[in-house]
């Protein structure tokens, strides 16, 4: 069986903005992806609320810096056949960095960490990498989230084109989640159950192709 690591933030964790709570497992995109692939692939979900690509956020009670924790997760779950990375939204917080270019640079760092990891195991090869752009932010009346990402909707719309160019340069796969999902105006950043599930379903043919299924 092939193994895929889904590395992301609250969109991968399954944050439900109607609560706040967590979406039921079947509605989280990593589970929906595994279901759509008919049990032929083990999809490991490693999502964390507030995770960035490669920047510190000291407001959390855990390490949100993706570049710092990814090597440990790669070692924990290897061997892997594919690593899917959907991060960048939290990089746009003014308190973290605030610019889409930083997210692009952070994603490049994560690709480098995957490619330079010690994958030494009998028969193991370096996994493929799929970069996924998160759906852009939208307007919200939620005062906390509106303030947290003040003025960053335009920046969020830049992530997809930047990630597509990066994926082309680094010879990675690419998927734009905005082609099948929209953030909810409940908080302007997260996804309802239908939208997060749709990402997993839409990814299935892309992942199947990359894994040679």
HELIX and SHEET records of a PDB file:
HELIX    1   1 UNK A   10  UNK A   13  1                                   4    
HELIX    2   2 UNK A   25  UNK A   27  5                                   3    
HELIX    3   3 UNK A   29  UNK A   36  1                                   8    
HELIX    4   4 UNK A   66  UNK A   77  1                                  12    
HELIX    5   5 UNK A   90  UNK A   92  5                                   3    
HELIX    6   6 UNK A  100  UNK A  115  1                                  16    
HELIX    7   7 UNK A  143  UNK A  148  1                                   6    
HELIX    8   8 UNK A  153  UNK A  156  1                                   4    
HELIX    9   9 UNK A  159  UNK A  170  1                                  12    
HELIX   10  10 UNK A  177  UNK A  179  5                                   3    
HELIX   11  11 UNK A  193  UNK A  211  1                                  19    
SHEET    1   A 5 UNK A  41  UNK A  47  0                                        
SHEET    2   A 5 UNK A   2  UNK A   8  1                                        
SHEET    3   A 5 UNK A  82  UNK A  86  1                                        
SHEET    4   A 5 UNK A 128  UNK A 133  1                                        
SHEET    5   A 5 UNK A 173  UNK A 176  1                                        
SHEET    1   B 2 UNK A  15  UNK A  16  0                                        
SHEET    2   B 2 UNK A  21  UNK A  22 -1                                        
END                                                                             
